[in-house]
Amino acid sequence: MSDPWLSADDIASHLGVTKDTVYAWIADKGMPAHKVGRLWKFQVSEIDEWVRSGQAAASDEGSVPGRA
């Protein structure tokens, strides 16, 4: 059985980030998301794999204060 489809609010809560961060990651970092009408839908298994692959951590240099 496949994962249930979750909302941006659900995924934000799952990851411990804001919904605005989720939308930014879709646009800027290729977060796996599926548009259904006007809504973005997510599957936890895809999101967890995306995070584990390191794509969520790929960021512009110097974007995190205190990190080299």
C-alpha positions as CSV (number, residue, x, y, z in Angstrom):
1,M,0.0,0.0,0.0
2,S,1.3,3.4,-0.9
3,D,1.8,6.3,1.5
4,P,-1.1,8.7,2.0
5,W,-0.9,12.1,0.3
6,L,-0.1,14.8,2.8
7,S,-0.5,18.6,2.7
8,A,2.2,21.3,2.9
9,D,1.2,21.8,6.5
10,D,1.6,18.1,7.3
11,I,5.0,18.0,5.7
12,A,6.2,21.2,7.4
13,S,5.2,19.6,10.7
14,H,6.9,16.3,9.8
15,L,10.1,18.1,9.0
16,G,9.9,20.8,11.8
17,V,10.0,23.7,9.4
18,T,7.5,26.4,8.3
19,K,5.2,26.0,5.3
20,D,7.0,28.9,3.7
21,T,10.2,26.8,3.9
22,V,8.5,23.9,2.2
23,Y,7.4,26.1,-0.7
24,A,10.9,27.6,-1.0
25,W,12.4,24.1,-1.1
26,I,10.0,23.1,-3.9
27,A,11.0,26.1,-5.9
28,D,14.7,26.2,-5.1
29,K,15.9,22.7,-4.1
30,G,13.7,20.3,-6.1
31,M,11.7,18.9,-3.1
32,P,9.5,16.1,-4.5
33,A,6.0,17.5,-4.6
34,H,2.9,16.9,-6.8
35,K,0.5,19.7,-7.7
36,V,-3.2,18.7,-7.5
37,G,-5.2,21.6,-8.7
38,R,-4.0,24.5,-6.6
39,L,-2.6,22.3,-3.8
40,W,0.8,20.8,-3.3
41,K,0.7,17.1,-2.1
42,F,3.5,15.0,-0.7
43,Q,4.4,11.5,0.2
44,V,6.4,11.0,3.3
45,S,8.5,8.2,1.7
46,E,9.6,10.6,-1.1
47,I,10.3,13.4,1.3
48,D,12.3,11.2,3.7
49,E,14.4,9.9,0.8
50,W,15.0,13.4,-0.5
51,V,16.2,14.5,2.9
52,R,18.4,11.4,3.3
53,S,20.0,11.9,-0.1
54,G,21.4,15.3,1.1
55,Q,19.4,17.4,-1.4
56,A,17.7,19.3,1.4
57,A,21.1,20.2,2.9
58,A,22.5,21.4,-0.5
59,S,22.5,25.2,0.0
60,D,24.3,28.3,-0.9
61,E,27.7,28.7,0.8
62,G,27.5,30.9,3.9
63,S,23.7,30.7,4.2
64,V,23.9,29.2,7.6
65,P,25.5,31.5,10.2
66,G,28.5,30.1,12.0
67,R,29.2,27.4,9.4
68,A,32.2,27.5,7.1
